[in-house]
Amino acid sequence: MTETPRHDGPFEIIAPCATDAPEVSVLWCASIERLCVRDHQGRPDILRAWTENKTPEHLSAAFTDPTLTWRAARHGPSGAIAGVGLLGPEGIIRAVYVHPAFVGQGVGGLLLQILERAAIAAGHDAVTLESTETGHGFYQAHGYVQTGPAVGCFGVPARPMRKALSPTDPQSGRSAS
Ligand SMILES: CC(C)(COP(=O)(O)OP(=O)(O)OC[C@H]1O[C@@H](n2cnc3c(N)ncnc32)[C@H](O)[C@@H]1OP(=O)(O)O)[C@@H](O)C(=O)NCCC(=O)NCCS
């Protein structure tokens, strides 16, 4: 069961396909390199480990994995893909990455809302994730709480976070703010 694709302002939510993989690859790597400086601190070894599997080939294959729910936000006026989000099995949010050119325009919040709705539709009563330092305040602002000490991922600290979801709770699938 999937949620209905939707529009929000100039952004349309899509399920990315193989032809989108090169653009998603570029935006994901740009988001890591330019927005997550607090996490990678410019270290080439960390950047390499973090970005090396974000190739068009890998993404193109991953987009067809039936256990994964991929969503992307397309900016209508320009046609550019502004952000990408990924919900894995077990209600784990695996990614929310926005292109640096579109930060602060509601794309991250929109993708998070869509992934939470997909998790509810899949029968989950909570979502979990491991947050970058960069993303921590964003997730807190959307009702996520840290559940333990940071663990390592690609050489950067990743904070475990959780948010309870309820189909009858007006806050579920919506921003906390
Ligand atoms: C974190 C990220 C996804 C936020 O995306 P965005 O499109 O800029 O966020 P939005 O514009 O949707 O912001 C939504 C809300 O979260 C808040 N917010 C965003 N980033 C925040 C931060 N770092 N700290 C606190 N609040 C934040 C905004 O103020 C906004 O609140 P408002 O609706 O009351 O104005 C984006 O900066 C990004 O891609 N960062 C790099 C990748 C990353 O670290 N992703 C998390 C991986 S675990």
The ligand as an SDF file (V2000), in Angstrom:
LIG
                    3D

 48 50  0  0  0  0  0  0  0  0999 V2000
   18.4080   18.2230    7.5030 C   0  0  0  0  0  0  0  0  0  0  0  0
   17.7610   18.5270    6.1370 C   0  0  0  0  0  0  0  0  0  0  0  0
   17.1550   17.2490    5.5630 C   0  0  0  0  0  0  0  0  0  0  0  0
   16.6420   19.5690    6.3580 C   0  0  0  0  0  0  0  0  0  0  0  0
   15.9990   19.7900    5.1060 O   0  0  0  0  0  0  0  0  0  0  0  0
   15.2990   21.1770    4.7530 P   0  0  0  0  0  0  0  0  0  0  0  0
   14.5500   20.9940    3.4820 O   0  0  0  0  0  0  0  0  0  0  0  0
   16.2850   22.2690    4.8120 O   0  0  0  0  0  0  0  0  0  0  0  0
   14.3080   21.3340    5.9900 O   0  0  0  0  0  0  0  0  0  0  0  0
   12.8980   22.0630    5.9660 P   0  0  0  0  0  0  0  0  0  0  0  0
   13.0090   23.3250    5.1650 O   0  0  0  0  0  0  0  0  0  0  0  0
   11.8570   21.0960    5.5430 O   0  0  0  0  0  0  0  0  0  0  0  0
   12.7260   22.4010    7.4960 O   0  0  0  0  0  0  0  0  0  0  0  0
   11.6150   21.8920    8.1890 C   0  0  0  0  0  0  0  0  0  0  0  0
   11.6570   22.3880    9.5920 C   0  0  0  0  0  0  0  0  0  0  0  0
   12.7940   21.8390   10.2790 O   0  0  0  0  0  0  0  0  0  0  0  0
   13.5600   22.8900   10.8280 C   0  0  0  0  0  0  0  0  0  0  0  0
   14.9540   22.5640   10.6690 N   0  0  0  0  0  0  0  0  0  0  0  0
   15.6000   22.2690    9.5300 C   0  0  0  0  0  0  0  0  0  0  0  0
   16.9020   22.0260    9.7680 N   0  0  0  0  0  0  0  0  0  0  0  0
   17.0520   22.2030   11.1090 C   0  0  0  0  0  0  0  0  0  0  0  0
   18.1480   22.1050   11.9970 C   0  0  0  0  0  0  0  0  0  0  0  0
   19.3780   21.7700   11.5730 N   0  0  0  0  0  0  0  0  0  0  0  0
   17.9400   22.3400   13.3130 N   0  0  0  0  0  0  0  0  0  0  0  0
   16.7090   22.6600   13.7770 C   0  0  0  0  0  0  0  0  0  0  0  0
   15.6360   22.7640   12.9880 N   0  0  0  0  0  0  0  0  0  0  0  0
   15.8150   22.5360   11.6800 C   0  0  0  0  0  0  0  0  0  0  0  0
   13.2120   24.1130   10.0290 C   0  0  0  0  0  0  0  0  0  0  0  0
   13.3810   25.2800   10.8230 O   0  0  0  0  0  0  0  0  0  0  0  0
   11.7790   23.8990    9.6600 C   0  0  0  0  0  0  0  0  0  0  0  0
   10.9460   24.3090   10.7130 O   0  0  0  0  0  0  0  0  0  0  0  0
    9.6750   25.2160   10.3640 P   0  0  0  0  0  0  0  0  0  0  0  0
    8.7920   24.3640    9.4870 O   0  0  0  0  0  0  0  0  0  0  0  0
    9.0880   25.4850   11.7070 O   0  0  0  0  0  0  0  0  0  0  0  0
   10.2170   26.3970    9.6720 O   0  0  0  0  0  0  0  0  0  0  0  0
   18.7750   19.1570    5.1460 C   0  0  0  0  0  0  0  0  0  0  0  0
   19.4280   20.2330    5.7700 O   0  0  0  0  0  0  0  0  0  0  0  0
   19.8080   18.1630    4.6640 C   0  0  0  0  0  0  0  0  0  0  0  0
   19.6300   17.5310    3.6410 O   0  0  0  0  0  0  0  0  0  0  0  0
   20.9330   18.0540    5.4070 N   0  0  0  0  0  0  0  0  0  0  0  0
   22.0270   17.1870    4.9930 C   0  0  0  0  0  0  0  0  0  0  0  0
   21.6390   15.7280    5.0050 C   0  0  0  0  0  0  0  0  0  0  0  0
   21.3190   15.2230    6.3930 C   0  0  0  0  0  0  0  0  0  0  0  0
   22.0520   15.4320    7.3560 O   0  0  0  0  0  0  0  0  0  0  0  0
   20.1900   14.5030    6.4560 N   0  0  0  0  0  0  0  0  0  0  0  0
   19.8320   13.7700    7.6210 C   0  0  0  0  0  0  0  0  0  0  0  0
   20.4440   12.4120    7.4420 C   0  0  0  0  0  0  0  0  0  0  0  0
   20.1420   11.3750    8.8340 S   0  0  0  0  0  0  0  0  0  0  0  0
  1  2  1  0
  2  3  1  0
  2  4  1  0
  2 36  1  0
  4  5  1  0
  5  6  1  0
  6  7  2  0
  6  8  1  0
  6  9  1  0
  9 10  1  0
 10 11  2  0
 10 12  1  0
 10 13  1  0
 13 14  1  0
 14 15  1  0
 15 16  1  0
 15 30  1  0
 16 17  1  0
 17 18  1  0
 17 28  1  0
 18 19  1  0
 18 27  1  0
 19 20  2  0
 20 21  1  0
 21 22  1  0
 21 27  2  0
 22 23  1  0
 22 24  2  0
 24 25  1  0
 25 26  2  0
 26 27  1  0
 28 29  1  0
 28 30  1  0
 30 31  1  0
 31 32  1  0
 32 33  2  0
 32 34  1  0
 32 35  1  0
 36 37  1  0
 36 38  1  0
 38 39  2  0
 38 40  1  0
 40 41  1  0
 41 42  1  0
 42 43  1  0
 43 44  2  0
 43 45  1  0
 45 46  1  0
 46 47  1  0
 47 48  1  0
M  END
$$$$
